[in-house]
């Protein structure tokens, strides 16, 4: 089913708003490196060695490592979402929004309402 211009316009607004939100979330958990890539923002829990609490240093290091790994997973997920949203906005601009990237059939309107960045129909989703 061909999507109306009004519907596509609404979806574009949703996507632009979500892109802004995701960008803010990325900035919160990550930071850009000098070469333009993203890495998780490091959170230093302090230096227990300076306070004489050497036994706590292992716990602190393990906690920092776990938090780094968690932030890395979140950052990767957010960057993937950002890419999907940017791709959907490009499809809107090119006039191909709402077409399945696998079978070229129309993506169900209900699916796009829930997942505006979807690029596959329900039958072709992974």
C-alpha positions as CSV (number, residue, x, y, z in Angstrom):
1,X,0.0,0.0,0.0
2,X,1.4,3.4,-1.0
3,X,2.0,5.6,2.0
4,X,0.5,9.1,2.1
5,X,2.7,12.2,2.1
6,X,1.1,13.1,5.5
7,X,2.1,9.8,7.0
8,X,5.6,10.0,5.6
9,X,5.9,13.5,7.0
10,X,4.8,12.4,10.4
11,X,7.3,9.6,10.3
12,X,10.1,12.0,9.3
13,X,9.3,14.2,12.3
14,X,9.4,11.1,14.6
15,X,12.7,10.0,13.1
16,X,14.3,13.4,13.4
17,X,13.2,13.7,17.0
18,X,14.5,10.2,17.8
19,X,17.8,11.0,16.1
20,X,18.2,14.0,18.4
21,X,17.5,11.9,21.4
22,X,19.8,9.1,20.4
23,X,22.6,11.7,19.7
24,X,22.2,13.0,23.2
25,X,22.3,9.5,24.6
26,X,25.5,8.8,22.6
27,X,27.1,11.9,24.0
28,X,26.2,10.8,27.5
29,X,27.8,7.3,27.3
30,X,30.5,8.0,24.8
31,X,33.1,10.5,23.6
32,X,34.7,11.1,20.3
33,X,38.3,10.2,19.8
34,X,40.8,12.4,17.9
35,X,40.2,10.4,14.7
36,X,36.4,10.9,14.9
37,X,35.4,7.4,16.2
38,X,33.4,6.8,19.3
39,X,34.5,5.1,22.5
40,X,32.7,4.6,25.9
41,X,33.2,7.5,28.3
42,X,35.5,6.3,31.1
43,X,34.3,6.7,34.7
44,X,37.1,6.7,37.2
45,X,35.9,5.5,40.6
46,X,38.8,7.1,42.4
47,X,42.1,6.0,43.7
48,X,41.8,3.7,46.8
49,X,45.6,3.1,46.8
50,X,46.1,6.7,47.8
51,X,43.8,6.3,50.8
52,X,45.4,3.1,51.9
53,X,42.5,0.8,50.9
54,X,44.6,-1.5,48.7
55,X,42.2,-4.4,49.1
56,X,39.4,-2.4,47.5
57,X,41.5,-1.6,44.4
58,X,40.7,-5.0,42.8
59,X,37.0,-4.5,43.4
60,X,37.3,-1.0,42.0
61,X,39.1,-2.1,38.9
62,X,36.6,-4.9,38.3
63,X,33.7,-2.5,38.7
64,X,35.3,0.0,36.2
65,X,35.9,-2.8,33.7
66,X,32.3,-4.0,34.0
67,X,31.0,-0.5,33.6
68,X,33.2,0.1,30.6
69,X,31.9,-3.1,29.0
70,X,28.3,-2.1,29.7
71,X,28.9,1.3,28.2
72,X,30.5,-0.2,25.2
73,X,27.5,-2.4,24.5
74,X,25.1,0.5,25.0
75,X,27.2,2.7,22.8
76,X,27.3,0.1,20.0
77,X,23.6,-0.3,20.2
78,X,22.9,3.5,20.1
79,X,25.3,3.9,17.1
80,X,23.4,1.2,15.3
81,X,20.1,2.8,16.0
82,X,21.5,6.2,14.8
83,X,22.6,4.6,11.6
84,X,19.2,3.0,11.1
85,X,17.4,6.3,11.7
86,X,19.8,8.1,9.3
87,X,19.2,5.5,6.6
88,X,15.4,5.8,7.1
89,X,15.6,9.6,6.7
90,X,17.7,9.0,3.5
91,X,15.0,6.7,2.2
92,X,12.4,9.4,2.9
93,X,14.4,11.9,0.9
94,X,15.0,9.5,-2.0
95,X,11.3,8.4,-2.1
96,X,11.9,4.8,-1.2
97,X,10.7,4.9,2.4
98,X,8.3,2.2,3.2
99,X,9.7,-0.3,0.7
100,X,11.2,-3.5,2.0
101,X,15.0,-3.7,1.3
102,X,14.8,-7.4,0.7
103,X,11.7,-8.1,-1.4
104,X,10.8,-4.5,-2.5
105,X,7.2,-4.9,-1.2
106,X,5.6,-2.2,0.9
107,X,6.3,-2.4,4.6
108,X,3.2,-2.7,6.7
109,X,2.0,0.8,7.9
110,X,1.5,-0.6,11.4
111,X,5.1,-1.8,11.5
112,X,6.4,1.6,10.4
113,X,4.2,3.3,13.1
114,X,5.9,1.2,15.8
115,X,9.4,1.1,14.2
116,X,9.7,4.1,11.8
117,X,13.2,3.1,10.9
118,X,12.3,-0.4,9.7
119,X,13.7,-1.3,6.4
120,X,12.1,-4.7,6.0
121,X,8.6,-6.0,6.0
122,X,7.4,-8.4,8.6
123,X,8.0,-11.4,6.3
124,X,11.6,-10.5,5.7
125,X,12.6,-9.4,9.1
126,X,15.5,-11.4,10.7
